[in-house]
Structures are given as C-alpha cells and as structure tokens.
Amino acid sequence: MHGRYGILIAALALGACSLLGKEDAPKPSKSEQEQRAPAKAESKVTKAEAEAAMAEAKAAVAEAKAAVDEAKAAEPEPIYPALDPKRLETIRAALEAAPPDPDDRVRFAARAIEELERGRLPKSVLDALHALDLVSPDQTAAVICKAICGDGADRVLNLVRSPGERAWLDVCEDGDKVLEALASAAPDQRMRLLWEACKLDGNGLLSQEEASSAKSFMLPVLALTIHGYIKARAEVHPVERQALHTLATGK
C-alpha cells in the first residue's frame, strides 16, 4: 500500500512542480509581447497607406488632366491648311481611273487621301493610310485601330488622348465601347450596331447599307473619322468625299 501511495504522491509532486515552474517562469516584457504579437495592426496600416497613395495618384491624374484641358482651351485655334488645287485635280483624275478590284480600290483610295490630306490630318491617321497600301487585307483592322483605338491605359486612367483617338471620339462619343462591341459582334450586325450606337444617320458620307459592303468593318470607321475631322474644320470637297467613300466601300 505504501508503494501505491508513494507512486501517487510522486505524481502529484511532479504535477505541482510543473505548475510551479510555469508560475515562476519569467514573464515576457511588454516589448517582447509586442514583437510576438501578430502583425495584424501593421497590415491594416499598410492597407490604409496604400489606399491613401492611390487616392493621391488619382487626384494627381485629375489635376494634370484639368491643367492640360485648361492649356488647350487657352491656345488659339490653328489655321486649317487649304487643299492644294493641283493635288485635287490629280486625285480626281486618278480616282476615275482606279482599278476595278475592291481591295485594290481601297489601297488606291488610301494612297490618294494620304497625298491629298498631308498636313491636314493627324499623323497617326496618315500613317494608317500609308500602311493600308502595304499590308494584306486581313491586317486592315489592326492598322486602323493603331491609329484611333489607343492602348487601353488611356481609357482606364482617362489620360490625354492622341489626335487620332480624339478624332474618332468626336464622331462617336462612346467610340471606345463601340469598337470593343464591334470586334465581338456578328459580321452582319456590325454596321447596324455602329449606326445606332454612334447615331450616324445623316453623316453626309455613307449610308448603313453602303458601309455594310466593306471588307473590314474598320474601313467605314476610318473613313467616317477622317470625314468628321475635316468637316469640323472646313467644307468637305467632293473629291475628298469620293475618295473616302471608296476607302470605306471599295466601290
């Protein structure tokens, strides 16, 4: 019996020592406790700082855009160059002799407009016209989009647009969204969508039916962009209208 009690007493003694050891163990200082504490508060501060930095960045972008808009408004409107009468006559005669193939006629019209409108259109648009004469028809949409679509960051941050982009947005207020919708729409629905979304009835260049015959839906978009850009600055000459109509339709 003494043996059993001895074992029990020994177990109780060990337990007591264990508890005593815990109680007597030195408690960590306040600084040690703070170091061991999870970095939850610190992560909250970091998130708050990130949100504050983002708000400052957005405010800076808005302030920069306002300053640019104010500077543009203060600039005098540049004098729009007049058409060269000799070029007009040369282009008129050339259009009458244009080849019958629609793809060839589009390239021919692109060359004619580039020549006629040098110094009168944004450089990116002139570059697109030049490239249309060099690339295959399946690259038409990409070439035109490079001139008027922007790179996406402009739309997200609402930064200053290129002259080509602004020219398209002057024709179609929601031009960015419309072009995205056209790219994914069924081919036989694109021109209806374009006409309705951009309110193009009575544009003075193309009917929806005429635009529907285009090999690429971006050709009417480019022709309408150029037409709108010129129309906002000067009277559109019949030769310009004829060349732009051929560019859009190949006819």
Buried (B, 14 or more C-beta within 10 A) or exposed (E): EEEEEEEEEEEEEEEEEEEEEEEEEEEEEEEEEEEEEEEEEEEEEEEEEEEEEEEEEEEEEEEEBEEEEEEEEEEEEEEEEEBBEEBBEBBBEBBEEBEEEBEEBBBBBBBBBBBBBEEBBBEBBBBBBBBBEEEEBEEBBBBBBBBBBBEEEBBEEEEEBBBBBBBBBBBBEEBBEBBEBBEEBEEEEBBEBBBEBBEBEEBEBBEBEBBBBBBBBBBBBBBBBBBBBBBEBBEBBEBBBBBBBBBBBBB
